[in-house]
Amino acid sequence: MTKYARGAKGSIMVLYEGKKGEVYHVKDIHMEEGLMRRLQALGLNEGTEVKILNRKKGGAIILYVRGTRFAMGRHITSNIEVEEKGQED
């Protein structure tokens, strides 16, 4: 069970809980400083819009961030708080 509100538009959750095709805004990143700085250098900051393109069986999520596709594992995406924006085609 998660400590975040689920289901309602605008609810806060971790990125790993997101659904394929949905768009989210990054609210906060909770991880070690070095990894957090690397993600920020790649353009994943608070306020950034991300879209989940695909989910893999092993737990990896394919994201679209600022014109680039990224694959991130569960250990990273479960430490990124997001707010649901909505679905895009």
N, C-alpha and C positions, 0 to 999 in steps of 0.2 A: 504494500500500500504506500502511496506517495503522500507527502505532506502538502502538495500543491492542489489548488482547485482545478477540476477537470471539466471539460465539456463546454462551458460557456465561452462565447467569443470574448476575447480580451483577458482570459484567465491566464495565470502564471503557472508554468510547468517547466520541466527540464526538456531539452531538445530531444533526448532519446525517446520520450513519450509521444513525440509528434507523429503525424500521419503523412503518408505519401501524398504529394500534391498540395499540401498546405503551406502557407507563407507565415513566417513568424518574425518578430522583432526581438533581438537579443536584449535582455534586461540586465544580466549580470553574469560574470564568469568566475567560477570558484575552483581554482586549481593552482598548482605550483607556479611561482613567478616566471620561471623560464619558459614553460609551455604557454602560459598566458601571453607573454610578450611575443612569442612566435605566432600565435593566432592573431594577435593584434597587428603584427607586421604583414600578415596575409590578408588583412582587411576585416577580420572578425572582431568587432568592437561592440560596446554597448550601443544600442540603437540601430545596429546593422540589420538589414532585412535579409532573411535566409529562406530558401525554399527547399523542402525535402523532395528530391527527385526520385529516390529509390531507397529501399531497405533490403539489406542482404541477410541471409539466414544466420550468418555468424555474428550478427549484431552491428555490423558496419552500416552507416547511413551515408548516402550520396547526397551532398548539398550543393545548391547553387548560391554562391555568395559573390556579389559585385562582378558579375560576368564570368566567373570561374567556377568549375565544378571541383568539389573536394570530397574525399572519402574520409570519414572519421569513425573511430571505434566507440563502443559503448562507454569505455572509461573516460573519454573526452566529452561526448555528448550528454552524459548523465551529470556533468558538472557545469552545464551552460543553461542558465534560466532564460526562458523565452516567454513572450506573450503572443497569443494567436492573433493573426491579422485577418486571415481568410484564405479562400481557395482561389487560385489563378489557373488559367488554361495553359 
